[in-house]
Amino acid sequence: MFKITNRIRKLRFEAQEMTQEQLAQKTGVTRQTIIALEAGKYLPSLHLAIRISRIFGKTVEEVFVLEPGDD
């Protein structure tokens, strides 16, 4: 089994310490959604994943990483 992790928090800080609220506003979601994404408790829709990636000027694969799970 695989799991998806992300680098959103790291990318926010590399982007002049963008806040969760700022990212939420740019993507059209709530801050709670960004919190859940960063914590790995929520998987984004493809549409949201693409929007987040474009904000940071990265590919989806540079933001979201498919990793082997513990199974």
CHARMM internal coordinates of N, CA and C (Angstrom, degrees):
IC EDIT
DIST 1 N 1 CA 1.4565
DIST 1 CA 1 C 1.5295
ANGL 1 N 1 CA 1 C 108.82
DIST 1 C 2 N 1.2934
ANGL 1 CA 1 C 2 N 115.89
DIHE 1 N 1 CA 1 C 2 N 150.48
DIST 2 N 2 CA 1.4648
ANGL 1 C 2 N 2 CA 121.56
DIHE 1 CA 1 C 2 N 2 CA -179.77
DIST 2 CA 2 C 1.5237
ANGL 2 N 2 CA 2 C 110.55
DIHE 1 C 2 N 2 CA 2 C -115.95
DIST 2 C 3 N 1.3095
ANGL 2 CA 2 C 3 N 115.22
DIHE 2 N 2 CA 2 C 3 N 159.10
DIST 3 N 3 CA 1.4660
ANGL 2 C 3 N 3 CA 120.14
DIHE 2 CA 2 C 3 N 3 CA 174.40
DIST 3 CA 3 C 1.5255
ANGL 3 N 3 CA 3 C 107.71
DIHE 2 C 3 N 3 CA 3 C -130.53
DIST 3 C 4 N 1.3157
ANGL 3 CA 3 C 4 N 115.03
DIHE 3 N 3 CA 3 C 4 N 155.47
DIST 4 N 4 CA 1.4627
ANGL 3 C 4 N 4 CA 120.78
DIHE 3 CA 3 C 4 N 4 CA 179.09
DIST 4 CA 4 C 1.5191
ANGL 4 N 4 CA 4 C 108.42
DIHE 3 C 4 N 4 CA 4 C -108.71
DIST 4 C 5 N 1.3237
ANGL 4 CA 4 C 5 N 115.36
DIHE 4 N 4 CA 4 C 5 N 124.46
DIST 5 N 5 CA 1.4596
ANGL 4 C 5 N 5 CA 121.06
DIHE 4 CA 4 C 5 N 5 CA 174.15
DIST 5 CA 5 C 1.5226
ANGL 5 N 5 CA 5 C 107.42
DIHE 4 C 5 N 5 CA 5 C -111.77
DIST 5 C 6 N 1.3178
ANGL 5 CA 5 C 6 N 116.02
DIHE 5 N 5 CA 5 C 6 N 172.06
DIST 6 N 6 CA 1.4661
ANGL 5 C 6 N 6 CA 118.15
DIHE 5 CA 5 C 6 N 6 CA 179.43
DIST 6 CA 6 C 1.5183
ANGL 6 N 6 CA 6 C 110.77
DIHE 5 C 6 N 6 CA 6 C -142.91
DIST 6 C 7 N 1.3089
ANGL 6 CA 6 C 7 N 114.16
DIHE 6 N 6 CA 6 C 7 N 164.72
DIST 7 N 7 CA 1.4651
ANGL 6 C 7 N 7 CA 122.19
DIHE 6 CA 6 C 7 N 7 CA -179.68
DIST 7 CA 7 C 1.5322
ANGL 7 N 7 CA 7 C 111.51
DIHE 6 C 7 N 7 CA 7 C -116.13
DIST 7 C 8 N 1.3137
ANGL 7 CA 7 C 8 N 116.02
DIHE 7 N 7 CA 7 C 8 N 27.44
DIST 8 N 8 CA 1.4638
ANGL 7 C 8 N 8 CA 120.64
DIHE 7 CA 7 C 8 N 8 CA -175.03
DIST 8 CA 8 C 1.5258
ANGL 8 N 8 CA 8 C 111.57
DIHE 7 C 8 N 8 CA 8 C -60.41
DIST 8 C 9 N 1.3108
ANGL 8 CA 8 C 9 N 117.17
DIHE 8 N 8 CA 8 C 9 N -47.54
DIST 9 N 9 CA 1.4665
ANGL 8 C 9 N 9 CA 119.49
DIHE 8 CA 8 C 9 N 9 CA -177.35
DIST 9 CA 9 C 1.5350
ANGL 9 N 9 CA 9 C 110.63
DIHE 8 C 9 N 9 CA 9 C -59.57
DIST 9 C 10 N 1.3250
ANGL 9 CA 9 C 10 N 116.97
DIHE 9 N 9 CA 9 C 10 N -47.36
DIST 10 N 10 CA 1.4642
ANGL 9 C 10 N 10 CA 121.39
DIHE 9 CA 9 C 10 N 10 CA 179.36
DIST 10 CA 10 C 1.5258
ANGL 10 N 10 CA 10 C 110.70
DIHE 9 C 10 N 10 CA 10 C -59.83
DIST 10 C 11 N 1.3194
ANGL 10 CA 10 C 11 N 116.45
DIHE 10 N 10 CA 10 C 11 N -43.33
DIST 11 N 11 CA 1.4630
ANGL 10 C 11 N 11 CA 120.50
DIHE 10 CA 10 C 11 N 11 CA -178.96
DIST 11 CA 11 C 1.5260
ANGL 11 N 11 CA 11 C 111.66
DIHE 10 C 11 N 11 CA 11 C -67.05
DIST 11 C 12 N 1.3389
ANGL 11 CA 11 C 12 N 117.28
DIHE 11 N 11 CA 11 C 12 N -35.71
DIST 12 N 12 CA 1.4693
ANGL 11 C 12 N 12 CA 119.76
DIHE 11 CA 11 C 12 N 12 CA 176.83
DIST 12 CA 12 C 1.5206
ANGL 12 N 12 CA 12 C 110.74
DIHE 11 C 12 N 12 CA 12 C -60.36
DIST 12 C 13 N 1.3205
ANGL 12 CA 12 C 13 N 116.69
DIHE 12 N 12 CA 12 C 13 N -43.49
DIST 13 N 13 CA 1.4610
ANGL 12 C 13 N 13 CA 119.91
DIHE 12 CA 12 C 13 N 13 CA -178.81
DIST 13 CA 13 C 1.5138
ANGL 13 N 13 CA 13 C 111.60
DIHE 12 C 13 N 13 CA 13 C -70.69
DIST 13 C 14 N 1.3194
ANGL 13 CA 13 C 14 N 116.98
DIHE 13 N 13 CA 13 C 14 N -33.27
DIST 14 N 14 CA 1.4623
ANGL 13 C 14 N 14 CA 119.98
DIHE 13 CA 13 C 14 N 14 CA 176.05
DIST 14 CA 14 C 1.5284
ANGL 14 N 14 CA 14 C 111.20
DIHE 13 C 14 N 14 CA 14 C -70.67
DIST 14 C 15 N 1.3226
ANGL 14 CA 14 C 15 N 117.19
DIHE 14 N 14 CA 14 C 15 N -21.73
DIST 15 N 15 CA 1.4636
ANGL 14 C 15 N 15 CA 122.66
DIHE 14 CA 14 C 15 N 15 CA 179.15
DIST 15 CA 15 C 1.5262
ANGL 15 N 15 CA 15 C 109.62
DIHE 14 C 15 N 15 CA 15 C -94.60
DIST 15 C 16 N 1.3079
ANGL 15 CA 15 C 16 N 116.13
DIHE 15 N 15 CA 15 C 16 N 57.62
DIST 16 N 16 CA 1.4661
ANGL 15 C 16 N 16 CA 123.27
DIHE 15 CA 15 C 16 N 16 CA 177.98
DIST 16 CA 16 C 1.5184
ANGL 16 N 16 CA 16 C 112.05
DIHE 15 C 16 N 16 CA 16 C 56.23
DIST 16 C 17 N 1.3288
ANGL 16 CA 16 C 17 N 115.23
DIHE 16 N 16 CA 16 C 17 N 41.22
DIST 17 N 17 CA 1.4645
ANGL 16 C 17 N 17 CA 122.44
DIHE 16 CA 16 C 17 N 17 CA 178.02
DIST 17 CA 17 C 1.5234
ANGL 17 N 17 CA 17 C 112.56
DIHE 16 C 17 N 17 CA 17 C 53.16
DIST 17 C 18 N 1.3280
ANGL 17 CA 17 C 18 N 115.52
DIHE 17 N 17 CA 17 C 18 N 49.34
DIST 18 N 18 CA 1.4604
ANGL 17 C 18 N 18 CA 121.69
DIHE 17 CA 17 C 18 N 18 CA 176.66
DIST 18 CA 18 C 1.5341
ANGL 18 N 18 CA 18 C 108.83
DIHE 17 C 18 N 18 CA 18 C -58.14
DIST 18 C 19 N 1.3169
ANGL 18 CA 18 C 19 N 116.81
DIHE 18 N 18 CA 18 C 19 N 135.59
DIST 19 N 19 CA 1.4634
ANGL 18 C 19 N 19 CA 120.34
DIHE 18 CA 18 C 19 N 19 CA 179.14
DIST 19 CA 19 C 1.5266
ANGL 19 N 19 CA 19 C 110.12
DIHE 18 C 19 N 19 CA 19 C -81.26
DIST 19 C 20 N 1.3149
ANGL 19 CA 19 C 20 N 114.67
DIHE 19 N 19 CA 19 C 20 N 163.88
DIST 20 N 20 CA 1.4657
ANGL 19 C 20 N 20 CA 119.55
DIHE 19 CA 19 C 20 N 20 CA 174.94
DIST 20 CA 20 C 1.5242
ANGL 20 N 20 CA 20 C 109.83
DIHE 19 C 20 N 20 CA 20 C -61.14
DIST 20 C 21 N 1.3114
ANGL 20 CA 20 C 21 N 116.79
DIHE 20 N 20 CA 20 C 21 N -39.04
DIST 21 N 21 CA 1.4663
ANGL 20 C 21 N 21 CA 120.97
DIHE 20 CA 20 C 21 N 21 CA 179.51
DIST 21 CA 21 C 1.5274
ANGL 21 N 21 CA 21 C 111.15
DIHE 20 C 21 N 21 CA 21 C -63.26
DIST 21 C 22 N 1.3170
ANGL 21 CA 21 C 22 N 117.01
DIHE 21 N 21 CA 21 C 22 N -42.74
DIST 22 N 22 CA 1.4704
ANGL 21 C 22 N 22 CA 119.98
DIHE 21 CA 21 C 22 N 22 CA 178.76
DIST 22 CA 22 C 1.5233
ANGL 22 N 22 CA 22 C 111.23
DIHE 21 C 22 N 22 CA 22 C -62.74
DIST 22 C 23 N 1.3321
ANGL 22 CA 22 C 23 N 116.94
DIHE 22 N 22 CA 22 C 23 N -43.12
DIST 23 N 23 CA 1.4605
ANGL 22 C 23 N 23 CA 119.86
DIHE 22 CA 22 C 23 N 23 CA 177.96
DIST 23 CA 23 C 1.5227
ANGL 23 N 23 CA 23 C 110.58
DIHE 22 C 23 N 23 CA 23 C -64.92
DIST 23 C 24 N 1.3121
ANGL 23 CA 23 C 24 N 116.59
DIHE 23 N 23 CA 23 C 24 N -40.32
DIST 24 N 24 CA 1.4651
ANGL 23 C 24 N 24 CA 120.59
DIHE 23 CA 23 C 24 N 24 CA 178.36
DIST 24 CA 24 C 1.5357
ANGL 24 N 24 CA 24 C 110.49
DIHE 23 C 24 N 24 CA 24 C -59.89
DIST 24 C 25 N 1.3184
ANGL 24 CA 24 C 25 N 117.18
DIHE 24 N 24 CA 24 C 25 N -44.97
DIST 25 N 25 CA 1.4643
ANGL 24 C 25 N 25 CA 120.53
DIHE 24 CA 24 C 25 N 25 CA 179.77
DIST 25 CA 25 C 1.5261
ANGL 25 N 25 CA 25 C 111.35
DIHE 24 C 25 N 25 CA 25 C -64.06
DIST 25 C 26 N 1.3286
ANGL 25 CA 25 C 26 N 117.02
DIHE 25 N 25 CA 25 C 26 N -41.03
DIST 26 N 26 CA 1.4641
ANGL 25 C 26 N 26 CA 120.56
DIHE 25 CA 25 C 26 N 26 CA -179.28
DIST 26 CA 26 C 1.5242
ANGL 26 N 26 CA 26 C 112.30
DIHE 25 C 26 N 26 CA 26 C -66.84
DIST 26 C 27 N 1.3291
ANGL 26 CA 26 C 27 N 116.71
DIHE 26 N 26 CA 26 C 27 N -29.35
DIST 27 N 27 CA 1.4638
ANGL 26 C 27 N 27 CA 120.31
DIHE 26 CA 26 C 27 N 27 CA -177.74
DIST 27 CA 27 C 1.5219
ANGL 27 N 27 CA 27 C 113.32
DIHE 26 C 27 N 27 CA 27 C -98.26
DIST 27 C 28 N 1.3249
ANGL 27 CA 27 C 28 N 117.09
DIHE 27 N 27 CA 27 C 28 N -11.24
DIST 28 N 28 CA 1.4583
ANGL 27 C 28 N 28 CA 120.12
DIHE 27 CA 27 C 28 N 28 CA 178.59
DIST 28 CA 28 C 1.5190
ANGL 28 N 28 CA 28 C 113.78
DIHE 27 C 28 N 28 CA 28 C 79.88
DIST 28 C 29 N 1.3431
ANGL 28 CA 28 C 29 N 116.74
DIHE 28 N 28 CA 28 C 29 N 26.63
DIST 29 N 29 CA 1.4626
ANGL 28 C 29 N 29 CA 120.95
DIHE 28 CA 28 C 29 N 29 CA 176.19
DIST 29 CA 29 C 1.5174
ANGL 29 N 29 CA 29 C 108.43
DIHE 28 C 29 N 29 CA 29 C -122.20
DIST 29 C 30 N 1.3226
ANGL 29 CA 29 C 30 N 116.61
DIHE 29 N 29 CA 29 C 30 N 178.60
DIST 30 N 30 CA 1.4557
ANGL 29 C 30 N 30 CA 120.17
DIHE 29 CA 29 C 30 N 30 CA 179.25
DIST 30 CA 30 C 1.5329
ANGL 30 N 30 CA 30 C 110.83
DIHE 29 C 30 N 30 CA 30 C -86.50
DIST 30 C 31 N 1.3033
ANGL 30 CA 30 C 31 N 115.42
DIHE 30 N 30 CA 30 C 31 N 161.30
DIST 31 N 31 CA 1.4694
ANGL 30 C 31 N 31 CA 120.37
DIHE 30 CA 30 C 31 N 31 CA 175.95
DIST 31 CA 31 C 1.5261
ANGL 31 N 31 CA 31 C 109.31
DIHE 30 C 31 N 31 CA 31 C -61.81
DIST 31 C 32 N 1.3204
ANGL 31 CA 31 C 32 N 117.74
DIHE 31 N 31 CA 31 C 32 N -34.79
DIST 32 N 32 CA 1.4611
ANGL 31 C 32 N 32 CA 121.34
DIHE 31 CA 31 C 32 N 32 CA 179.16
DIST 32 CA 32 C 1.5285
ANGL 32 N 32 CA 32 C 110.99
DIHE 31 C 32 N 32 CA 32 C -61.73
DIST 32 C 33 N 1.3375
ANGL 32 CA 32 C 33 N 117.04
DIHE 32 N 32 CA 32 C 33 N -33.97
DIST 33 N 33 CA 1.4597
ANGL 32 C 33 N 33 CA 120.65
DIHE 32 CA 32 C 33 N 33 CA 177.07
DIST 33 CA 33 C 1.5251
ANGL 33 N 33 CA 33 C 110.10
DIHE 32 C 33 N 33 CA 33 C -65.84
DIST 33 C 34 N 1.3255
ANGL 33 CA 33 C 34 N 116.85
DIHE 33 N 33 CA 33 C 34 N -43.11
DIST 34 N 34 CA 1.4639
ANGL 33 C 34 N 34 CA 120.88
DIHE 33 CA 33 C 34 N 34 CA 178.76
DIST 34 CA 34 C 1.5248
ANGL 34 N 34 CA 34 C 109.82
DIHE 33 C 34 N 34 CA 34 C -63.83
DIST 34 C 35 N 1.3202
ANGL 34 CA 34 C 35 N 117.37
DIHE 34 N 34 CA 34 C 35 N -42.52
DIST 35 N 35 CA 1.4696
ANGL 34 C 35 N 35 CA 121.38
DIHE 34 CA 34 C 35 N 35 CA 177.67
DIST 35 CA 35 C 1.5312
ANGL 35 N 35 CA 35 C 109.84
DIHE 34 C 35 N 35 CA 35 C -58.57
DIST 35 C 36 N 1.3231
ANGL 35 CA 35 C 36 N 117.05
DIHE 35 N 35 CA 35 C 36 N -47.39
DIST 36 N 36 CA 1.4671
ANGL 35 C 36 N 36 CA 121.10
DIHE 35 CA 35 C 36 N 36 CA -179.25
DIST 36 CA 36 C 1.5286
ANGL 36 N 36 CA 36 C 111.54
DIHE 35 C 36 N 36 CA 36 C -64.22
DIST 36 C 37 N 1.3280
ANGL 36 CA 36 C 37 N 116.98
DIHE 36 N 36 CA 36 C 37 N -39.04
DIST 37 N 37 CA 1.4618
ANGL 36 C 37 N 37 CA 120.50
DIHE 36 CA 36 C 37 N 37 CA 177.22
DIST 37 CA 37 C 1.5293
ANGL 37 N 37 CA 37 C 110.53
DIHE 36 C 37 N 37 CA 37 C -61.61
DIST 37 C 38 N 1.3076
ANGL 37 CA 37 C 38 N 117.02
DIHE 37 N 37 CA 37 C 38 N -50.30
DIST 38 N 38 CA 1.4592
ANGL 37 C 38 N 38 CA 121.59
DIHE 37 CA 37 C 38 N 38 CA -178.34
DIST 38 CA 38 C 1.5249
ANGL 38 N 38 CA 38 C 111.70
DIHE 37 C 38 N 38 CA 38 C -61.37
DIST 38 C 39 N 1.3209
ANGL 38 CA 38 C 39 N 116.76
DIHE 38 N 38 CA 38 C 39 N -33.45
DIST 39 N 39 CA 1.4673
ANGL 38 C 39 N 39 CA 121.21
DIHE 38 CA 38 C 39 N 39 CA -179.58
DIST 39 CA 39 C 1.5255
ANGL 39 N 39 CA 39 C 112.30
DIHE 38 C 39 N 39 CA 39 C -81.32
DIST 39 C 40 N 1.3153
ANGL 39 CA 39 C 40 N 117.11
DIHE 39 N 39 CA 39 C 40 N -6.39
DIST 40 N 40 CA 1.4587
ANGL 39 C 40 N 40 CA 120.65
DIHE 39 CA 39 C 40 N 40 CA -178.87
DIST 40 CA 40 C 1.5141
ANGL 40 N 40 CA 40 C 113.46
DIHE 39 C 40 N 40 CA 40 C 76.27
DIST 40 C 41 N 1.3310
ANGL 40 CA 40 C 41 N 117.10
DIHE 40 N 40 CA 40 C 41 N 19.72
DIST 41 N 41 CA 1.4631
ANGL 40 C 41 N 41 CA 121.62
DIHE 40 CA 40 C 41 N 41 CA -178.90
DIST 41 CA 41 C 1.5239
ANGL 41 N 41 CA 41 C 112.58
DIHE 40 C 41 N 41 CA 41 C -96.64
DIST 41 C 42 N 1.3075
ANGL 41 CA 41 C 42 N 116.80
DIHE 41 N 41 CA 41 C 42 N -2.42
DIST 42 N 42 CA 1.4619
ANGL 41 C 42 N 42 CA 121.27
DIHE 41 CA 41 C 42 N 42 CA -176.51
DIST 42 CA 42 C 1.5226
ANGL 42 N 42 CA 42 C 108.54
DIHE 41 C 42 N 42 CA 42 C -147.57
DIST 42 C 43 N 1.3250
ANGL 42 CA 42 C 43 N 116.05
DIHE 42 N 42 CA 42 C 43 N 133.53
DIST 43 N 43 CA 1.4618
ANGL 42 C 43 N 43 CA 120.90
DIHE 42 CA 42 C 43 N 43 CA 174.87
DIST 43 CA 43 C 1.5231
ANGL 43 N 43 CA 43 C 107.90
DIHE 42 C 43 N 43 CA 43 C -100.64
DIST 43 C 44 N 1.3169
ANGL 43 CA 43 C 44 N 117.40
DIHE 43 N 43 CA 43 C 44 N 130.94
DIST 44 N 44 CA 1.4623
ANGL 43 C 44 N 44 CA 119.47
DIHE 43 CA 43 C 44 N 44 CA -177.37
DIST 44 CA 44 C 1.5184
ANGL 44 N 44 CA 44 C 111.85
DIHE 43 C 44 N 44 CA 44 C -75.80
DIST 44 C 45 N 1.3117
ANGL 44 CA 44 C 45 N 114.79
DIHE 44 N 44 CA 44 C 45 N 158.50
DIST 45 N 45 CA 1.4622
ANGL 44 C 45 N 45 CA 119.31
DIHE 44 CA 44 C 45 N 45 CA 170.14
DIST 45 CA 45 C 1.5255
ANGL 45 N 45 CA 45 C 106.70
DIHE 44 C 45 N 45 CA 45 C -67.70
DIST 45 C 46 N 1.2955
ANGL 45 CA 45 C 46 N 116.21
DIHE 45 N 45 CA 45 C 46 N 163.20
DIST 46 N 46 CA 1.4621
ANGL 45 C 46 N 46 CA 119.86
DIHE 45 CA 45 C 46 N 46 CA 177.59
DIST 46 CA 46 C 1.5268
ANGL 46 N 46 CA 46 C 110.04
DIHE 45 C 46 N 46 CA 46 C -59.98
DIST 46 C 47 N 1.3092
ANGL 46 CA 46 C 47 N 116.75
DIHE 46 N 46 CA 46 C 47 N -40.42
DIST 47 N 47 CA 1.4648
ANGL 46 C 47 N 47 CA 122.16
DIHE 46 CA 46 C 47 N 47 CA 179.54
DIST 47 CA 47 C 1.5273
ANGL 47 N 47 CA 47 C 110.76
DIHE 46 C 47 N 47 CA 47 C -58.79
DIST 47 C 48 N 1.3362
ANGL 47 CA 47 C 48 N 117.30
DIHE 47 N 47 CA 47 C 48 N -46.75
DIST 48 N 48 CA 1.4621
ANGL 47 C 48 N 48 CA 121.20
DIHE 47 CA 47 C 48 N 48 CA 179.79
DIST 48 CA 48 C 1.5248
ANGL 48 N 48 CA 48 C 110.94
DIHE 47 C 48 N 48 CA 48 C -67.50
DIST 48 C 49 N 1.3167
ANGL 48 CA 48 C 49 N 117.14
DIHE 48 N 48 CA 48 C 49 N -40.50
DIST 49 N 49 CA 1.4711
ANGL 48 C 49 N 49 CA 120.50
DIHE 48 CA 48 C 49 N 49 CA 178.72
DIST 49 CA 49 C 1.5275
ANGL 49 N 49 CA 49 C 110.88
DIHE 48 C 49 N 49 CA 49 C -59.61
DIST 49 C 50 N 1.3138
ANGL 49 CA 49 C 50 N 116.63
DIHE 49 N 49 CA 49 C 50 N -41.28
DIST 50 N 50 CA 1.4677
ANGL 49 C 50 N 50 CA 120.71
DIHE 49 CA 49 C 50 N 50 CA 178.67
DIST 50 CA 50 C 1.5199
ANGL 50 N 50 CA 50 C 110.60
DIHE 49 C 50 N 50 CA 50 C -67.10
DIST 50 C 51 N 1.3321
ANGL 50 CA 50 C 51 N 117.54
DIHE 50 N 50 CA 50 C 51 N -43.03
DIST 51 N 51 CA 1.4747
ANGL 50 C 51 N 51 CA 120.08
DIHE 50 CA 50 C 51 N 51 CA 178.96
DIST 51 CA 51 C 1.5268
ANGL 51 N 51 CA 51 C 111.19
DIHE 50 C 51 N 51 CA 51 C -60.79
DIST 51 C 52 N 1.3309
ANGL 51 CA 51 C 52 N 116.87
DIHE 51 N 51 CA 51 C 52 N -45.14
DIST 52 N 52 CA 1.4638
ANGL 51 C 52 N 52 CA 120.41
DIHE 51 CA 51 C 52 N 52 CA 179.42
DIST 52 CA 52 C 1.5220
ANGL 52 N 52 CA 52 C 110.32
DIHE 51 C 52 N 52 CA 52 C -61.59
DIST 52 C 53 N 1.3173
ANGL 52 CA 52 C 53 N 116.65
DIHE 52 N 52 CA 52 C 53 N -45.57
DIST 53 N 53 CA 1.4649
ANGL 52 C 53 N 53 CA 121.21
DIHE 52 CA 52 C 53 N 53 CA -179.55
DIST 53 CA 53 C 1.5166
ANGL 53 N 53 CA 53 C 111.54
DIHE 52 C 53 N 53 CA 53 C -59.54
DIST 53 C 54 N 1.3081
ANGL 53 CA 53 C 54 N 117.09
DIHE 53 N 53 CA 53 C 54 N -43.63
DIST 54 N 54 CA 1.4717
ANGL 53 C 54 N 54 CA 121.01
DIHE 53 CA 53 C 54 N 54 CA -179.69
DIST 54 CA 54 C 1.5214
ANGL 54 N 54 CA 54 C 112.09
DIHE 53 C 54 N 54 CA 54 C -65.41
DIST 54 C 55 N 1.3141
ANGL 54 CA 54 C 55 N 117.32
DIHE 54 N 54 CA 54 C 55 N -36.28
DIST 55 N 55 CA 1.4631
ANGL 54 C 55 N 55 CA 120.50
DIHE 54 CA 54 C 55 N 55 CA 178.39
DIST 55 CA 55 C 1.5258
ANGL 55 N 55 CA 55 C 110.74
DIHE 54 C 55 N 55 CA 55 C -59.38
DIST 55 C 56 N 1.3161
ANGL 55 CA 55 C 56 N 115.79
DIHE 55 N 55 CA 55 C 56 N -38.30
DIST 56 N 56 CA 1.4651
ANGL 55 C 56 N 56 CA 120.34
DIHE 55 CA 55 C 56 N 56 CA -178.92
DIST 56 CA 56 C 1.5296
ANGL 56 N 56 CA 56 C 112.70
DIHE 55 C 56 N 56 CA 56 C -91.75
DIST 56 C 57 N 1.3280
ANGL 56 CA 56 C 57 N 117.71
DIHE 56 N 56 CA 56 C 57 N -1.37
DIST 57 N 57 CA 1.4560
ANGL 56 C 57 N 57 CA 120.71
DIHE 56 CA 56 C 57 N 57 CA -179.61
DIST 57 CA 57 C 1.5213
ANGL 57 N 57 CA 57 C 112.70
DIHE 56 C 57 N 57 CA 57 C 67.66
DIST 57 C 58 N 1.3197
ANGL 57 CA 57 C 58 N 115.89
DIHE 57 N 57 CA 57 C 58 N 34.20
DIST 58 N 58 CA 1.4662
ANGL 57 C 58 N 58 CA 122.52
DIHE 57 CA 57 C 58 N 58 CA -177.96
DIST 58 CA 58 C 1.5207
ANGL 58 N 58 CA 58 C 109.83
DIHE 57 C 58 N 58 CA 58 C -122.31
DIST 58 C 59 N 1.3238
ANGL 58 CA 58 C 59 N 115.70
DIHE 58 N 58 CA 58 C 59 N 165.40
DIST 59 N 59 CA 1.4601
ANGL 58 C 59 N 59 CA 119.66
DIHE 58 CA 58 C 59 N 59 CA 171.52
DIST 59 CA 59 C 1.5292
ANGL 59 N 59 CA 59 C 107.79
DIHE 58 C 59 N 59 CA 59 C -80.97
DIST 59 C 60 N 1.3156
ANGL 59 CA 59 C 60 N 115.99
DIHE 59 N 59 CA 59 C 60 N 163.15
DIST 60 N 60 CA 1.4677
ANGL 59 C 60 N 60 CA 120.31
DIHE 59 CA 59 C 60 N 60 CA 177.43
DIST 60 CA 60 C 1.5316
ANGL 60 N 60 CA 60 C 109.48
DIHE 59 C 60 N 60 CA 60 C -58.23
DIST 60 C 61 N 1.3262
ANGL 60 CA 60 C 61 N 116.27
DIHE 60 N 60 CA 60 C 61 N -39.45
DIST 61 N 61 CA 1.4691
ANGL 60 C 61 N 61 CA 120.44
DIHE 60 CA 60 C 61 N 61 CA -178.59
DIST 61 CA 61 C 1.5262
ANGL 61 N 61 CA 61 C 113.03
DIHE 60 C 61 N 61 CA 61 C -68.64
DIST 61 C 62 N 1.3246
ANGL 61 CA 61 C 62 N 117.78
DIHE 61 N 61 CA 61 C 62 N -22.04
DIST 62 N 62 CA 1.4647
ANGL 61 C 62 N 62 CA 120.65
DIHE 61 CA 61 C 62 N 62 CA 176.54
DIST 62 CA 62 C 1.5259
ANGL 62 N 62 CA 62 C 111.71
DIHE 61 C 62 N 62 CA 62 C -80.36
DIST 62 C 63 N 1.3201
ANGL 62 CA 62 C 63 N 116.74
DIHE 62 N 62 CA 62 C 63 N -21.11
DIST 63 N 63 CA 1.4645
ANGL 62 C 63 N 63 CA 121.25
DIHE 62 CA 62 C 63 N 63 CA -179.91
DIST 63 CA 63 C 1.5323
ANGL 63 N 63 CA 63 C 110.79
DIHE 62 C 63 N 63 CA 63 C -97.33
DIST 63 C 64 N 1.3206
ANGL 63 CA 63 C 64 N 116.28
DIHE 63 N 63 CA 63 C 64 N -43.83
DIST 64 N 64 CA 1.4594
ANGL 63 C 64 N 64 CA 122.69
DIHE 63 CA 63 C 64 N 64 CA -177.77
DIST 64 CA 64 C 1.5178
ANGL 64 N 64 CA 64 C 109.27
DIHE 63 C 64 N 64 CA 64 C -112.40
DIST 64 C 65 N 1.3360
ANGL 64 CA 64 C 65 N 116.38
DIHE 64 N 64 CA 64 C 65 N 128.31
DIST 65 N 65 CA 1.4600
ANGL 64 C 65 N 65 CA 121.52
DIHE 64 CA 64 C 65 N 65 CA -173.86
DIST 65 CA 65 C 1.5219
ANGL 65 N 65 CA 65 C 110.47
DIHE 64 C 65 N 65 CA 65 C -119.59
DIST 65 C 66 N 1.3250
ANGL 65 CA 65 C 66 N 115.65
DIHE 65 N 65 CA 65 C 66 N 127.23
DIST 66 N 66 CA 1.4632
ANGL 65 C 66 N 66 CA 121.45
DIHE 65 CA 65 C 66 N 66 CA 175.91
DIST 66 CA 66 C 1.5249
ANGL 66 N 66 CA 66 C 107.51
DIHE 65 C 66 N 66 CA 66 C -87.83
DIST 66 C 67 N 1.3395
ANGL 66 CA 66 C 67 N 115.67
DIHE 66 N 66 CA 66 C 67 N 118.06
DIST 67 N 67 CA 1.4723
ANGL 66 C 67 N 67 CA 120.98
DIHE 66 CA 66 C 67 N 67 CA -176.20
DIST 67 CA 67 C 1.5274
ANGL 67 N 67 CA 67 C 109.74
DIHE 66 C 67 N 67 CA 67 C -122.98
DIST 67 C 68 N 1.3350
ANGL 67 CA 67 C 68 N 116.23
DIHE 67 N 67 CA 67 C 68 N 150.92
DIST 68 N 68 CA 1.4633
ANGL 67 C 68 N 68 CA 119.08
DIHE 67 CA 67 C 68 N 68 CA 175.35
DIST 68 CA 68 C 1.5253
ANGL 68 N 68 CA 68 C 110.01
DIHE 67 C 68 N 68 CA 68 C -60.87
DIST 68 C 69 N 1.3110
ANGL 68 CA 68 C 69 N 116.29
DIHE 68 N 68 CA 68 C 69 N 140.51
DIST 69 N 69 CA 1.4561
ANGL 68 C 69 N 69 CA 121.02
DIHE 68 CA 68 C 69 N 69 CA 178.61
DIST 69 CA 69 C 1.5193
ANGL 69 N 69 CA 69 C 111.51
DIHE 68 C 69 N 69 CA 69 C -89.85
DIST 69 C 70 N 1.3134
ANGL 69 CA 69 C 70 N 116.55
DIHE 69 N 69 CA 69 C 70 N -172.76
DIST 70 N 70 CA 1.4543
ANGL 69 C 70 N 70 CA 122.41
DIHE 69 CA 69 C 70 N 70 CA -176.58
DIST 70 CA 70 C 1.5292
ANGL 70 N 70 CA 70 C 113.09
DIHE 69 C 70 N 70 CA 70 C -90.49
DIST 70 C 71 N 1.3128
ANGL 70 CA 70 C 71 N 116.99
DIHE 70 N 70 CA 70 C 71 N 3.33
DIST 71 N 71 CA 1.4697
ANGL 70 C 71 N 71 CA 119.84
DIHE 70 CA 70 C 71 N 71 CA -175.33
DIST 71 CA 71 C 1.4912
ANGL 71 N 71 CA 71 C 112.37
DIHE 70 C 71 N 71 CA 71 C -72.85
END
COOR INIT
IC SEED 1 N 1 CA 1 C
IC BUILD
